[in-house]
Amino acid sequence: MLGFYLALLYLYFNGQVGLNLFVALIGSGSLVAFIGFWDDHKHISARYRIIVHCGAAAWALAWIHGFPGIPANGVSGGIEWLGFFVGMLFLVWFLNLFNFMDGIDGLAGLEAIFILLSAGILIEFRGESQGFVLILIALAAACFGFMFWNWPPAKIFMGDVGSGFLGLILGIFAIAAPLEQLLPIWSWFILFGVFWVDATVTLLRRILSGDCWYEPHRIHAYQVASRLLGSHKRVSLLVTLINITWLFSFATFASLWPNAGAVWLVVSYAPLVGLVLWLATVEA
């Protein structure tokens, strides 16, 4: 986080980052990192964490001016007054989702690096903002540095302070880029695929089975896979392989043909849903 902030300050004072995005990232990121750091050292009630998360999301949305419309069939469907609420749900869910998925060595760091570099490549391919790409590269570089310590077997863990911060910042990027016409939101949704599908399908399974869904557990697909393969490293590398060979392709399609973004999303997610459900039956 601190490494990214130093790069962000440099880019801001050199005119590569606008004031609104700068303040959104610094303010909301600091709030989430603070509550995560506190929770890592002294457990904090989920109620207070959610309040801070909502405050951080509201701060970010106020500075970047809302949530982008969803393009479909040649029409960009603005969410109007619901946009702010939808944006808050999106950011709070994604920052907590990233925390849920930070359960084995190297996985969350590799996922963040993939998302950031892939989005940067797609924005460059579209010939869009260089400044925004530099912000993505800065955070990817910070994650690369952290991976030196977090690569299996990890010497340092990301904790809530790291995973919550990363999830929030990635979510802000996913909102800011479409608002600036840099990369369609469908491409971001697809790049998030492995984490979104695993966390969401697992949560729905727990709710439908009557389990206490908010309590800690070890039935995420990536956790099952790590037990089956007996290796954190293999799972992290396999997820990265899926990201590069499968999801990046469909994110590219969504970038080129955003009006069919929902189709690319469904096609890219379908085998991931099947894989998560199959892994759920392996240990059943």
PyMOL commands that set and color helices and strands:
alter all, ss='L'
color gray80, all
select helices_A, chain A and resi 2-13+19-41+46-64+80-101+107-125+130-150+159-179+185-191+193-208+221-229+232-256+258-282
alter helices_A, ss='H'
color red, helices_A
select strands_A, chain A and resi 70-72+75-77
alter strands_A, ss='S'
color yellow, strands_A
deselect
rebuild
show_as cartoon
